[in-house]
Amino acid sequence: MNNKRSIFWHRKDLRIEDNIGLNNCAKITSNLTGLYIFDPNVLKYISSAQLWFILESLKELKSNWQSIGSDLLLLKGDPIQELPYLCNAIKAELIVWNKCIEPSLIERDQKLKNILNRNGVKVNEYWDHLLIEPGRIKTIENSKFKVYTPFMRKWKSNFDSHNSEEIITISKPKNLKKLDKKELNTNTYQFRSRLHLLNELPDLQSLGFDFKGSSICPCRPGENSAREQLRVFCDESLDKTKIKNFNSIFNYGRYRDIPSFKGTSYLSAALALGTLSPRIAWNQSYKASLMALNDKDTNAIESIRIWQNELIWREFYNNAIYNFPELEKGPFRRKWDNFPWENNPLFLKSWKEGLTGVPIIDAAIRELNSSGWMHNRCRMIVASFLVKDLICNWQLGEEVFMSKLVDGDLAANNGGWQWSASSGMDAKPLRIFNPYTQAKKFDPEGIYIRYWVPELKNVNTKDLLNGEISPLERRGYPEPIVAHKEQQAYFKEIYNFYVMRNASKSNN
Ligand SMILES: Cc1cc2nc3c(=O)[nH]c(=O)nc-3n(C[C@H](O)[C@H](O)[C@H](O)COP(=O)(O)OP(=O)(O)OC[C@H]3O[C@@H](n4cnc5c(N)ncnc54)[C@H](O)[C@@H]3O)c2cc1C
């Protein structure tokens, strides 16, 4: 252990527990200070819901840093400018961070690393965000996977070679030495005008944001809440015979697709922003699986397997964006490059406001607009509707989701939208969801629709699900802006014509 002054920079890892970069840094030196930077280039693309989640998590993170003897510094500005000044000001010799997956952030970090190295500051980077670092899972021919199922199989065979119980090798650091604030002030004299240190955590409004859904957002900020949510979800003491335990990994397979049940973990924001480590999440599910195996409970065993597969979807999409950074900019299947999207601004506006007149679509969008979160099944339904019924470019939807979601994450969001638009890696050429059939299947009693679209609460279930609602019962709720069957036929017509034209062009 040396006495070098060091900085640990938190980005999408807002926790001190099981944080690979932080713990490695604490092994090198105890003279360690935490840092978070409010970067305007990142704030530009962030949703109010996500910034709320970050600010609340930072409150806890700051007090966690204090509890281990040090503190969390807060800066506002472009890291490319701020970090070299800060290192100079506090005479830091080492800066450590966990790597990001977003192509633009990878580029930014490389630039920053060069500048810091030129200034004599060492940079140590680690992978922390995934269970297996991106790029490592390859096909037999040593190439990159493009399809989920073979990726998942290979991933599992690699991961099983670790003992799942031992994947959490690191707990939190302790007995750190705090930075002397007086020293910081004296040293910063020459940098003070350039360095934008914040004395306290800003609030949402002072950063120009507002989020009204904090009390109903199902993703709870902070590492304590994430651990508690995980504990409840994987609760070993749960009486599994009570099949009405919706929010449980043991019943996940049964309830995860029903948006009116609390059948999923709600850990997406915690995993996206790193208030929870994926290793702890996996480990807890592994412990649950041992219990289920012990009880020979086949439903629970299968449920846990499905949940773990969702964590592998997360790994898959992160690998996809890492291996194919061009995904960020457009369709994976280049045949969609010049597709004649109609992008009707009135359709897009109705979709964004939850006023399309199609009950399941409006319920889902209103859930997102109010709470910052949307159920996975509904994400697929509204995405298909925007692309295949309203004939809007999927990238418009991708952008709207990022501007609203508490768990907004480039890899998962881009993956989800490209899957829905049929432009991604997925093999199925054209996937079109019928919103009425989906509603009948996944909200058969209309509970979810009635909750989020209260104007329709007195409409009988059959009409509600068919969308055949009389003008009298609509109570101001709009008529459907499009007829699904006609739009589906129209979309196919445009698609077939486009594909044929492209084929004849390439033959010429
Ligand atoms: C169009 C579209 C956009 C999406 N955008 C995002 C996004 O921005 N951020 C995000 O985290 N997820 C996104 N998803 C994936 C998924 O909808 C959410 O992860 C899930 O609804 C979160 O709820 P949960 O935490 O209760 O998940 P659970 O069902 O409990 O799953 C556990 C965890 O697995 C991961 N996971 C689950 N499903 C997926 C998936 N399909 N792809 C990648 N990871 C997954 C998440 O980290 C999740 O927290 C999107 C899906 C679609 C179809």
The ligand as a MOL file (V3000), in Angstrom:
LIG
                    3D

  0  0  0     0  0            999 V3000
M  V30 BEGIN CTAB
M  V30 COUNTS 53 58 0 0 0
M  V30 BEGIN ATOM
M  V30 1 C -38.0890 -1.1910 -26.7340 0
M  V30 2 C -37.3840 -1.6050 -25.4560 0
M  V30 3 C -36.5810 -0.6970 -24.8010 0
M  V30 4 C -35.9120 -1.0610 -23.6190 0
M  V30 5 N -35.1050 -0.1370 -22.9790 0
M  V30 6 C -34.4210 -0.5050 -21.8810 0
M  V30 7 C -33.5510 0.4140 -21.2320 0
M  V30 8 O -33.3620 1.5510 -21.6700 0
M  V30 9 N -32.9160 0.0000 -20.0940 0
M  V30 10 C -33.0720 -1.2550 -19.5830 0
M  V30 11 O -32.4660 -1.5770 -18.5520 0
M  V30 12 N -33.8780 -2.1440 -20.1990 0
M  V30 13 C -34.5530 -1.8110 -21.3120 0
M  V30 14 N -35.3770 -2.7270 -21.9130 0
M  V30 15 C -35.4220 -4.1110 -21.3930 0
M  V30 16 C -36.5040 -4.4090 -20.3460 0
M  V30 17 O -37.7370 -3.9250 -20.7810 0
M  V30 18 C -36.1860 -3.8370 -18.9530 0
M  V30 19 O -34.8740 -4.1510 -18.5920 0
M  V30 20 C -37.1340 -4.4200 -17.9060 0
M  V30 21 O -38.4670 -4.1000 -18.2340 0
M  V30 22 C -36.7880 -3.8850 -16.5600 0
M  V30 23 O -37.6450 -4.3720 -15.5780 0
M  V30 24 P -37.1030 -5.2410 -14.3700 0
M  V30 25 O -35.9060 -4.6010 -13.7860 0
M  V30 26 O -38.2490 -5.5110 -13.4730 0
M  V30 27 O -36.6250 -6.5310 -15.1390 0
M  V30 28 P -36.5890 -8.0910 -14.7810 0
M  V30 29 O -37.6010 -8.7320 -15.6370 0
M  V30 30 O -36.6330 -8.3510 -13.3380 0
M  V30 31 O -35.1600 -8.5210 -15.3640 0
M  V30 32 C -33.9600 -8.4300 -14.5810 0
M  V30 33 C -32.9460 -7.5510 -15.2610 0
M  V30 34 O -32.5230 -8.1290 -16.4860 0
M  V30 35 C -32.2280 -7.1060 -17.4270 0
M  V30 36 N -33.1390 -7.2620 -18.5750 0
M  V30 37 C -34.3910 -7.7550 -18.5740 0
M  V30 38 N -34.8850 -7.7830 -19.8390 0
M  V30 39 C -33.9200 -7.2820 -20.6280 0
M  V30 40 C -33.8290 -7.0340 -22.0280 0
M  V30 41 N -34.8330 -7.3550 -22.8960 0
M  V30 42 N -32.7020 -6.4820 -22.5020 0
M  V30 43 C -31.6750 -6.1780 -21.6800 0
M  V30 44 N -31.7040 -6.3880 -20.3500 0
M  V30 45 C -32.8100 -6.9300 -19.8380 0
M  V30 46 C -32.4920 -5.7810 -16.7450 0
M  V30 47 O -31.2680 -5.3070 -16.2240 0
M  V30 48 C -33.4500 -6.1720 -15.6310 0
M  V30 49 O -33.4240 -5.3030 -14.5320 0
M  V30 50 C -36.0660 -2.3720 -23.0990 0
M  V30 51 C -36.8950 -3.2790 -23.7750 0
M  V30 52 C -37.5500 -2.9010 -24.9440 0
M  V30 53 C -38.4390 -3.8940 -25.6320 0
M  V30 END ATOM
M  V30 BEGIN BOND
M  V30 1 1 1 2
M  V30 2 1 2 3
M  V30 3 2 2 52
M  V30 4 2 3 4
M  V30 5 1 4 5
M  V30 6 1 4 50
M  V30 7 2 5 6
M  V30 8 1 6 7
M  V30 9 1 6 13
M  V30 10 2 7 8
M  V30 11 1 7 9
M  V30 12 1 9 10
M  V30 13 2 10 11
M  V30 14 1 10 12
M  V30 15 2 12 13
M  V30 16 1 13 14
M  V30 17 1 14 15
M  V30 18 1 14 50
M  V30 19 1 15 16
M  V30 20 1 16 17
M  V30 21 1 16 18
M  V30 22 1 18 19
M  V30 23 1 18 20
M  V30 24 1 20 21
M  V30 25 1 20 22
M  V30 26 1 22 23
M  V30 27 1 23 24
M  V30 28 2 24 25
M  V30 29 1 24 26
M  V30 30 1 24 27
M  V30 31 1 27 28
M  V30 32 2 28 29
M  V30 33 1 28 30
M  V30 34 1 28 31
M  V30 35 1 31 32
M  V30 36 1 32 33
M  V30 37 1 33 34
M  V30 38 1 33 48
M  V30 39 1 34 35
M  V30 40 1 35 36
M  V30 41 1 35 46
M  V30 42 1 36 37
M  V30 43 1 36 45
M  V30 44 2 37 38
M  V30 45 1 38 39
M  V30 46 1 39 40
M  V30 47 2 39 45
M  V30 48 1 40 41
M  V30 49 2 40 42
M  V30 50 1 42 43
M  V30 51 2 43 44
M  V30 52 1 44 45
M  V30 53 1 46 47
M  V30 54 1 46 48
M  V30 55 1 48 49
M  V30 56 2 50 51
M  V30 57 1 51 52
M  V30 58 1 52 53
M  V30 END BOND
M  V30 END CTAB
M  END
